Amino acid sequence: MYVWYFSFCEAALLHSYSISSGSNLFPSGTLVFLSLSLYGNDGLLPARWQLRYSGKSLGEQLLSSPTLLWLGPRLGLDTHTAMELLCLIGAALSLAATLVEALRDSVVFFCLWALYLSMYQVGQVFLYFQWDNLLLETGFLCILVAPLTLIRGSRGVRAHDRVTFWLIRWLLFRLMFASGVVKLTSRCPTWWGLTALTYHYETQCIPTPLAWFALQLPVWWHKFSVVGTFIIEIAAPLLFFSPLRRLRLGAFYLQVLLQVLIILTGNYNFFNLLTLALCLSLLDDQHVHFWLRKADKISNNAFTFHQFNQFLKTVTIPSIWIGVLSLTWEMVTAMFRCVCVCRFWGTLQWTVFAAATVAMFTISLVPFSYIEFDSHARLWPGVRQAYDMVDRYQLVNSYGLFRRMTGVSGRPEVVIEGSNDGVSWTEIEFMYKPGNLSAAPAVLTPHQPRLDWQMWFAALGDQTQAPWFTSLIYSLLQGKRDVIELIQTDVSQYPFYQQPPTYLRAHRYRYWFTEPKADGSYPKRWWRRVYDEEFYPKVHLGSTFLESMLNQHGLKDKSPPRRMPNTTVAQAVRWVRSQVRGVPTHILIWTLIASSVTLCLLQGLQNRNKHTERTPLTYMAAGNDHTDNVPDDSSDHCGKSDEQQAAKGEEEEKKEDGQDSEDEVEEGGGEEKEDTVDDEED
């Protein structure tokens, strides 16, 4: 069970380092080089702005901002080259751990967690997603759950494994329960009216082609689906801690059903895959290879916000006590196993990991109780103080997805237009987000083009709420290739790749999915749109509005240009960047995943062949002969090994061969005697 979980987490971490390195941050499609587009010296939000070298010691710097990028100058690397190096190390380490079981170790997971935390500290708005927090928290829990193979050399099941593994289940409960609760506490009329899914499929950030077909389903089905979502996210998580195995399995399949449907209709990167990995904590070893889907009867009873709020006050504290009782049970059973089986070292391990588990559970109560104010206020102040001390390390987080349904009046989309004369304008089309009405929605999972995602968030508000958008406009006017590759991996598809545009502007449109024609045929276009309003005025380099926005948000880099480092490590990083430049991100990610799966299958076949060769065929043949010769005594050998039976069979065959030869000699001797008597008679 643990091996399956680690394999899923390694796959997610492997993809996450594509993310933090830039290949998943943006649609430029490289594993390392794309960090330049956002975080390089000429990127939208340079990472070096987050690292101010004020003369503090290295220890003080790590405490103020825990990132390994502080070591860059000591290695002779600038900030963005150090980022690329960390991303390469993380991707290589994740890939190696995916292929080699011995590397799915606590030390390896600590390195991966520290590397991703280092990227998170400087990622700014492009890494501030809930799934980034979820990945960091899951990675830290893997440190507690994974074995210490590299130090102790043993991967055997330890007495405290069930205690630390319980934290995975608790994290899954916090994630799903909070995601369901916030939909109702937000008082969003679409969730309360059960009509949220009549908007969701076309208003989500990057829908898939199946989202168009899902939107065509009848309204009653959408309402039924919303009720099912509430049951899966609010009621079913309470079964995660049930002592009855069948209830846990039922909750598992409900969660899997929800995540698979989300994957089919929307592009949410590695988030759903990571959630499925967390769901594995509900299974046991006997059920790993079993798959069954059950449909539950759903009751559609109306209730008010006040009634739901009273329900939330009633169940929040009891749900915490359910977690306390479940954790206590796991700790007590593990302790008895230690006392009965383990020696001093095992008991010491149980003590340390049990204490760590209790600490993680305790501080996780702070973000979990955010869902209900009164319950949060009743927490012991010492718990909140402990949470504040470790908050910077992202060990535990609060969750709650799709709090409010956006785009009820049509999904807003920002369309950037460029011109060289200020009269004729050309739309700048992104690779993934909706723009071209005839372009089919993309299928990207587990890739997340983060610039496209931020464009979706920017369209929900005013341009002043997205300062990075001004930096994007400024970079496009300058014709920076790294930023252009955020929009189109193939630069030749960018309309102004030969010469930067003189003018840029942005308008907001309202998009909807098209509908089937009256005769039932499908339309030629996937989208329809209407003009909404101006999002960003017409600007050019040196324009008053653009200069004021750059100065207001501190986006104009006034520092002198830095010389590129020429160390061996920097040259190696640049070489890798040149090799993968221009490769579409989702193709690169799926190539890595397919290669890993292929290598794992080849390893399994090789191990199977080796196991087959170790079994001598002669023993099997000898055992079969012995069974045929001595049928009455076959029952005497049931408790013996095949080798013992084969050896005994060979001995008996030798005895029988000796008896046969003696009989032949006696028969021959008898014939000689008869011949002698006949001669005498003659």
N, C-alpha and C positions, 0 to 999 in steps of 0.2 A: 504494500500500500504506500509506504513512504517513498519507494523508488519511483512509482508512478507520479507522486506529487512533485518530487524533485525534478523529474524530467519535464513536467509541464512548466514548473517555475524557471528552469533553465531556458526553455524555449522562449518564455516571456522576457527573461532577462537578456537573452541574445538579441531579441528584437528591440528591447529598450535601449541597448547601446547603439543600435542603428538609429534610434530616435535621438538620443542625446548627442550623437556625433553629427547629426544633421540629416541623415538619409531619411529619417522619418519625421524630422522636424519640418522638412520642406520637400517639395516635389522635385528637387534636383537630382536625386537618385544616386547618391554616393554614400559610402559608409563613413567617410571621414571628412571629405572636402566640404560638405554642405554646412558645417558649422561656421565657415567663413561668411556665408550668406546672411546669417543673422548675428553672429557673435564675433566675427572677425573685425579687424581694424576698420574695414570699410563696410561692415554689415549694418543692419538696421538698428540693432541695439548692442554695440560692442561690449563684450564681457569685461574688458579691462576697466570699464567705468565702475564696475561693481567691486573692484579690488583696488583699494586706495592704500598704497604703501606709505604709511605715516611714521615709519621708524620703529614700530612696535616689534617685539620679539616674535619668533615663529609661534610660540605657544599662545601668546595673546591674540595673534591673528587667527589661529585655528579656533580659539574659543569664541571670538567675535563673529567669525564666518567660517564654519567647518567645511573647508574645501581643500583638496590636495593641490589646487592650482597655485597656492602660495609657494609651492616648491619650484614653480617654473623658472624664476630668475636664478635659483641656485643650480639649475640644470642647463642654464644658458638658453632658455626658451622663452619666447613671448607668450602672452596669454592664450591666443587662439591656437598656436602650435601645441602648447601644453594640453589644451582641450582635445585636440585631435589625437594626441598620444594616449591620453586617458581613455578615449573612446576606442581606440585600437586595442588597448590592453583589455578593456572590458568585453569587447566583442570576441576577441580571441579566447579569453578565459571562459566565457559562457559557452562558446562553441566546443571547446575542449571538454568542459564538464558535461555537455550534452552527450558527447560521444564516449567518454570514459567515466564509468560509474564511480571509480575510486575518487574522482575529483568533485563529486557532489558532496562536498565536505563543508563543515562549519567554517573553516578558515577561508575557503574559496568564496562562500556566500558573504562573509564579512568583507572581503576585498571588493566584491561586486556591489555590495550595499554602499561602501565608502566611495567607490568610483561614481555611482549614480547620484549619491548625495552631493558630491563635489560639483557635478554638472547642474544639479537642481539649484544650488546656491546662486549661480550666476545666470540661470535660464530665464529669469524675469517672467514676463507675461506669457511667453511661449511654452513654458514648462509648468505653469501654475494650473494644472488640471487635476481633477480628483483622482484620475487613474494614475497620475504620477505619485501622488501621496499614497495611494493604495499599493503601488509597486514598491515604494520605499518601506512601508510597514510590513508588507509580505516578505520582502527581502530580509528585514531584521528578524522576523519570526523564524525564517529558515536558518538563521545562525543558531537559534536555540534548538531547533528540531533536528538539523542535520548531524550526522555522526562526526567524530573527530578522527577520521581515517588517517589523515596525513601525520597525525601525532601519535595515535595509539595503534593504528594498523588494523583495527577490528571494525566491521560493519554489522556486528550482531545487534539484535534488539536489546535495548537497555531498559532498565526498570522504569525510568522516568519518561520514556518516550510518549506514553499516552498522556502524561500531564502537559508537556510542552506542545504536543500536537493538538491538544484541546484548544489552545490559543487560536489556531487556524479556524476552528469552528466558531469561536467567539467573534473573530473578525468578520467572518461571513455573516453572522447574525447581525452585527452592528451595521454592516453595509446594506443588507437587504431590508431590514426592519426600518432603518432610517430613511431609505429611499422610498418606501411606501408611505411612511408617516408624513414626510414633508410635502407630499402631493396634496394632502388634505389640510395640513396646518397652514399652507400658503393661501388657502381660500380661493384658489384658482377656479373660476366658474366652469371651465371645461372639464376639470377632474370631478368636481362635484356634480356636474350635469351629465357625466359619463360620455362626453362627446370629444374627449381629448384626442383620441385616435383618428377622428375625422379630419384633424389638422396635422397630426404628428408626421405622417408619412411624407408629406410634401414640404413641411417646414423644418425638419431636422437638418443638421448641417450638411451632410453629404449622403443623400439617399442612394440606394441601389436600384437597379432596374425593377426588382420585384416590388419595390415600394409603390411604383405606379399602379401595379395590378392590385396590391393590397388596398390602396385607396378606393378602388372601384367596388369593394365589397359593400353590402348593404349596411345601413346605419345601425340596425339592430345588432349586427355582428360586432361592430366597433364598440357598442355599449357593453355587449357581453364580454368582449376582450378586456375592457377597462375593469369590469368587476373581477375577472380572472386575475388581472394584474394586482389588484388590491389583495386578493386572497393569497397569491403567491408571495407577495412582498411583505405583508403584515401578519397574516395568520400562520402561514406555513413555517416561517422562521422559528416560531415557538416550539415546533416539533424537532428542531435540531438537537435539543438536549433531552429528548425523550429516551427513557431506558428501553423502550420497545423498538426493536430493530426495524420492523416493518414500517413504523411511522417515520423513522429517519430516512429510510429508502424512498418512501413516498414523497417526503419533502425534497429529497435529492432530485428525483425525476421532474418534479414541478419546476425546480430552479433551472434544470437543464433545458426543459421545454421553453422557458421564458428566454434564456440566453440564446438558444438556437434561433428562435424567431427574430430576436433583435439583430443577430448576425445576418440573417437572410434579407432584412429590410433596411439596414443602415450600416454605415461604415464607422465603427467606433474603435478602430485600431485594435490594440491588444487587450482592451479592457474586458471584453466578454470572455476571451480565452483565459485571462487571469482569474476571472470570477468562476469559470468552470474548474480551474485548478483548485480554487478554494473549496468548491463543492465536493471535491474528492474526500475531504475530511469527514463527510457524512457516511462514507462507505466503509466496509471491512474487507479483509482479504478474500473472503468467500464470494463476494459480490462484485469484484472488480470487472469480471468479464461478462457480467449479466446486464441485459438491457431490456427494459419493459416500460411502457407508457400507460398510465391509467388516467381516466377522465373522472373528475370529481363533479358532483352535483353542486351547482352554485345557486345560492339564494340572493335575490336582488331586493334587499330591504333598504328603504330610504332612512336616513338619519341626518340630523342637523350638525352644524359645526360645534355647537355647545355640547351636544351629546358625545361627539367624537373626542372633544377636548377632555371631557370627564372620563371617557374610556382611557385616554392616554395617561391621565393622571393616575388612573387605577392600575394600569399594567406596567408603567415604566419601572417603578421601584420593585414590584414582584418579579419582573423579568431580570432585574439585577440579582435578586436573591435566587432565582432559578439558576443563573450562571454561577453564583457562589456555591450552591449545593452540588451542581454538576462538577465543578472544579474540585470541590472537597472530596467527592466520591472518587474521582480519578487519582487524586493525591493519596488518599488512604489505601486504595487497592495497590497502587504502585509502591507505597511504603511497606505493605505486607509482603509483596514479592521481594523487595530488597532484604527484609529481615529474614525471610525463609530461604532465599537462594543466594543473594549477593554477599560479597565480602565487604571489607571496610571501604575499598575504593568505590564500589557501586553505591553504597549508602551515602558516601560523601558526594558523589555525582547527583544522586537524588536530592540531597539537601540543597545543593547550589541551584540546580535547574528548577526545583520546586519554588525556591525563593524568587528566582527570576520570573517565573510564570505568575506568581502572586503579584509581583511588582507591576508587570505588564498589564495584568487584568485590572489592577487598582487604578493606574493612571488612565486606562482606556475608559473608565467610567465618566471622566470629565467630558470628552467630546461626545460620548454616547448620550449623556443626559441633556445635551443641548436641545434635543427634540421637545423637551418639556421644561419650562422655566422653574416651576415649583420644585420638581425633582432635582434639578441642577442646584438650586439654592440649598437643598437639604444635605448636599454632600459635605463631608468633613473638610474644613479648610486646609488641613494638611495634605489631602489628596490633590486639591487644586494647586497648592504650592509645589508639590512634587511634579505635577504636570508642567507647570511653568518652567521648571528647571531643565526639562528635557525637550521642550517644545521645538527648539531649533533643530533637533536631529530628526524630526518627522517620524518618531517611533509609533505614535498613535495619532489618528486623525478622525475628523467628523465627516460623514458622508450623507448624501441625499441628492439623487439624480432626478432631473426633470421636475424640479420643484414647481415651476409654472410653465404652461404651454404657450410658446411664442408663435407669432405669425398667424394669429387667428384670422386676421383680415388679409392673409396672403404672406408668404415668406419674403422678407425684405432681402434684397441683394444689391450690393454696391458694384457698379460697373465703371471701371476706369477707362477713360477715352484719351487718346493722344492726337496731336495735330502738329504739322510743321508750319502752317500758315494761319491757324486760328479760325479757319472757315470750314474746311472738310475735316471730319473727325473719324477716327478708327477705334473701335472697341478693342481693348487688350483682354484677350481670353485666357483664363486660367485653365490648368489641366484638369482640375478635379471639381471645383465648385460650379454650380449652375451659372451659365452665362449664355452660351449659344443655345437657342431654343431647340435646335435639331439634335444636339449632342446627347447621347444616352447617358444616364447616371453611371458612374464608375463603380467597380467592385475593388476595394482596396485592402480589406482586412487581411493582416493585422497592421497595415501601414496607416499612419495618421499624418496627412499633409497639414502641418500646424499653421502655416500662413493662411491656407484656405479656411481653416477653422476660425482663425482670428478675424478674417474678413466677414465671416458669418456673425460673430459677436459684434463687430464694428457696425454692421448694418442695423443692429437692434437699437442703437443709440445715436448720439451726435458725434461728429468727427473729433470734437474736443475730448471725448471720453476714450479715444484711442490715439494717444500721442505717437505711437509707432507708425501710424498711417502717414503722418507728415514725413517721417523719415523714409518711408517707402516711396512716396512721391518725389522727394528730393533725390533719392538714389536713382530712380528711373530717369529723371531729367538729366542726371550726370552720365547715364548710360553704363552703370556699373554691371559688369558681366555676372558677378557672383549673385547679385540681387535679381537680375533678369532670369537666371536659372532657377530661382524660386518659383517663377511663373510658368516657364517652359523649359523642360530639360533639354529639348532640342531647340537651341537658340534660333535656328532658322525659322521656327514657327512663330517667333515673336515678331510682330509687325514692324518694329523699329530697331531690328538687330543691326542694320547697317549704319544707321545714324540715329542718335537719341532724339526723341520728340522735342520740339520747341515749347509746346504747351501741353499741359495735362489738366484734366478735370475729372470729377466723379459724380455720377448720378445714382439715385436710389430708385429701384424698381420693385414692384410686387410681382412675385412669381407664383404660379399654380401649375399643377399637373394638368395636362389635357385630358379629355374624356373620350371614350369610344364614340364612334359615329352612330347615327341612328340605325344604320343597317348592320351594326355590330362589328364593323371593320375597325382596325386600329388607325389612329391618325399618324401622319408622317412626322409630326413634331411631338416631343416629349413634354415641352413646357409652353405656357402662354404667359404674357406679362403685360403690365401697364406701368406707365411712368408715374413716379411718386413725387420726388422733389430733388433738388440739388443737394448733394452730400458734401462736395468739396469744390470751391470755386476754381475758375481757370487761373492757373499760375504758370510762371516761367522762372528760370533761374534769375535771382535778383529781385523778384517781385516783392512788394511790401508785405503782403499777407504771408507769403511763405517765409520770409526772413523773420517776421514777428513770431510765427508759430515755432520756428526752429529755436529762437532765443528763449521763448517762453518755456519750452519743455527741455531746454538744455541739450538739444540734439545736434548742435553744430560743434564738431570736434575742432577745438582750437589748439590742440597739442601738435607739435611738429611731427612730420612723418617719421615713422620708426624704421630702422634698417632691419631687413629680414635676417633672422638668425641663420648662421651657416654651420652649425654644429652637425655632427654625424646623425644624431637623432632627428634634427629638423630636416635634414636632407632625405632621410628615410621616410619620414611622414609625408613630405612633398611628393616623393616618388609614388607612394601608395595612392595619394590623392590623384595623381595624373593617370594612374592605371584604371581607376574606377569612375573617372569623371565622365558624365554624360549617360550613365546607366540609369534607367528609370528605377525609382526606389522600390516600388512593389515587386518588380521583377528581381531585383537584387535580394530582397528579403526572402521571397519564395524560393529563389535559387539556393540560398543558405539553408532554408528549412528542408527543401527536398534533398539536398546533399547530405544533411545530417541524418535524415530518415533512411536514405539509401545506405549510408555507411553503417548505421545501426542494424539494418536488416542483414547486410553482409557479415557483420560481426556475429549476429545470431546464427546464421547458416554455418559459418566457420566453426563456431563452438559446437553446434549440433553434429557436424561431421567428425570433429575430434572425439566427441563422446561416443559416436558410433564405432569409430576405429578402435577404441579401447576395449570393446567387447569381442573377444576371440570367437570366431565362427566355429572353431573345432570343438569348443566346450558345448556349444549348442547342439552340434551333430552328435557328440558323444552322449549327451543327455537324452536325445531322441532315441538312439539305438538302445540305450539302457532301458528306456521306458517300454520299447517294443519287446525286448527279451524277457523282462521280469515284470509282467503286468500285475501279479498278485502282491508284489512288495512295493508297488508305487506309493502307497499311502505312507510307508515308513519314511519317505524322503521329503514329506511336505514341509517340515520345519528346517530343512538343510538348505544351504546355499547351492547355487548352480555349480560352482566349482567343486564343492564336496561331492555332489552327485556325479559330476563328470569323472572325477578322479576315481570314485568307487566303481563307476561303470567300466573304466579302463582296466582296473585291477581284476574285476570279474571276467572281462573278456580275455585277459591274459590267462586266467585260470582255466577258462573253458577251452582256449587254444591249446594249453598244455595237456588237458585231458584228452582232447581229440588226437593229439600227436601220440600219446601213450597208447590209445586204443588202436591206432594205425600200426604201431610197432608190434603190439600183441597180435594183431591180425596177421601181420607179415610173418611173425615167428611161427604161428600156427600153420601157415601154409608151408613153411620150410620143413616142419616136423612131418607133415603129411607126405611130402615128397620123399623124405628119408625112409619112411615106413614102406612106401611103394617100391623104392629101389631095393630094399632088403627082401621083400617078397619076390621080386623078379629074380 
